[in-house]
Amino acid sequence: MATCTFIPLLLRQTTAKVRGSSFMSGAFTQVFTFGPTFRAENSQSRRHLAEFYMVEAEMSFTESLQDIIQVMEDIFKTVTSIVLSKCPQDVELFHKSVSPAQKGRLEQMLKNKFITISYTEAVDILKRAPQTFIFQPKWGSDLQTEHEKYLVKHCGEVPVFVVNYPYDLKPFYMRDNEDGPQHTVAAVDLLVPGIGELCGGSLREERLHFLQPRLERLGLADAYQWYLDLRQFGSAPHGGFGMGFERYLQCILGVDNIKDVIPFPRFPHSCLL
């Protein structure tokens, strides 16, 4: 399902979302995909791979970011409960041998309601933090891993939804909140203990008169003319999210390095068969 297309503006791993489930939801209302996704950025970290697997969900007829948030929380808790009940010995092996404290953290995540804060609130929390960050938090800049982990810790080691990110920080397909003076989009990231970002999603911009000028400013109108046509000839309010499967495994098993939860990790300068 996922494709790897290089266009003038690198949009991280957005190509699969734009090409697949977004327009399929117009026909089937609720769509999910699971398959390989490719990342064009040169990331050398414990959280990133050049090729990884992603669960993507897309839902039509939703105009509320809260709908997306609820599905994200439900899928995490439901799938994790099933894994714990169906594969207790496998999970216990990791919790005993790799990360002894992970069992308690996981129980805490399943028991408690996830917390929601705005991006603006997140930046304010980070600015008041007693610790010094390598990347100084400021409004309009992306949250770094150190920021994400601090926010989860600040909120009591419970997963945190961060919503309403700056307009210029997110991809073109995320819905404009039409707010001000701090211009934001209806986007959400789910941050979890020990990992940071696990899921990312948004309401999608279904309004042609908002979408077309933005693509033109980015120089992408020709490349995404087919995407504009979907809006011009009929669309519905919709939204969705993606969850990295390997990061999910890290989260429930307590594995520190993402390269240890996939048989053949592919990352920049390493593409082993």
Order of alpha helices (4+ residues) and beta strands (2+ residues): alpha-alpha-beta-beta-alpha-alpha-alpha-beta-alpha-alpha-beta-beta-beta-alpha-alpha-beta-alpha
